[in-house]
């Protein structure tokens, strides 16, 4: 009986030392960049001067490219954060 009690007490002591606390990655690794603001385009007056129309179209195209690059950057940031978290948690196993 004493041996069983001693074994139970010893196993409880050993198991308490194995208790794990919750491990969390750094908070900056748990979020991604937000999606960029949409581009608001002014209407093009197609009856105007060709040079003015060309300038307006170029500005709209530049705004579109800038938006697409920001969107791509946000996506890459998110993929990077997910990859870091995947590697982090695989290292915890």
C-alpha positions in Angstrom: 0.0 0.0 0.0 2.8 2.4 0.9 4.5 1.6 -2.4 1.4 2.5 -4.4 0.9 5.7 -2.5 4.5 6.6 -3.0 4.3 5.8 -6.7 1.1 7.9 -7.1 2.7 10.9 -5.3 5.9 10.6 -7.3 4.0 10.4 -10.6 1.9 13.4 -9.7 5.1 15.4 -8.9 6.7 14.3 -12.2 3.6 15.1 -14.2 3.3 18.6 -12.7 6.7 19.4 -14.0 5.6 18.4 -17.5 2.7 20.8 -17.6 3.1 23.1 -20.6 2.1 26.7 -20.7 0.3 28.1 -23.8 3.0 29.1 -26.3 1.9 31.9 -28.6 3.9 33.5 -31.5 4.6 37.2 -31.4 1.5 39.3 -31.9 2.9 41.1 -34.9 3.0 37.7 -36.6 -0.7 37.1 -36.2 -2.0 39.7 -38.6 -1.6 40.8 -42.2 -1.5 44.1 -43.8 -5.0 45.4 -44.7 -6.3 45.5 -48.2 -5.6 48.9 -49.8 -8.3 51.5 -50.3 -10.1 51.3 -53.6 -9.3 53.9 -56.3 -11.9 56.5 -57.0 -11.8 57.7 -60.6 -13.2 60.9 -61.8 -15.3 60.7 -64.9 -13.5 61.3 -68.2 -15.0 63.9 -70.4 -14.5 62.3 -73.8 -15.6 65.4 -75.7 -12.6 67.3 -74.5 -9.1 67.9 -76.0 -7.2 64.7 -76.9 -4.2 65.8 -74.9 -6.4 66.3 -71.8 -8.1 63.0 -72.3 -4.7 61.2 -72.7 -3.5 62.9 -69.5 -6.6 61.8 -67.6 -6.3 58.2 -68.9 -2.6 58.1 -67.9 -3.4 59.3 -64.4 -6.2 56.6 -64.1 -3.8 53.9 -65.3 -1.1 55.0 -62.9 -3.6 54.9 -60.0 -4.7 51.4 -61.1 -1.1 50.1 -61.2 -0.4 51.7 -57.8 -3.5 50.0 -56.3 -2.5 46.6 -57.9 1.0 46.9 -56.5 -0.3 47.7 -53.0 -2.8 44.8 -53.2 0.1 42.5 -54.2 2.2 43.7 -51.4 -0.6 43.0 -48.9 -1.0 39.5 -50.3 2.7 38.8 -50.0 2.8 40.1 -46.5 0.0 37.7 -45.6 1.7 34.8 -47.3 4.9 35.7 -45.4 3.1 35.8 -42.0 1.3 32.5 -42.7 4.6 30.9 -43.7 6.3 32.1 -40.6 3.5 30.8 -38.4 3.6 27.4 -40.2 7.3 27.1 -39.6 7.0 28.3 -36.0 4.3 25.7 -35.1 6.1 22.9 -36.9 9.2 23.7 -34.7 7.0 23.4 -31.6 6.1 19.8 -32.2 
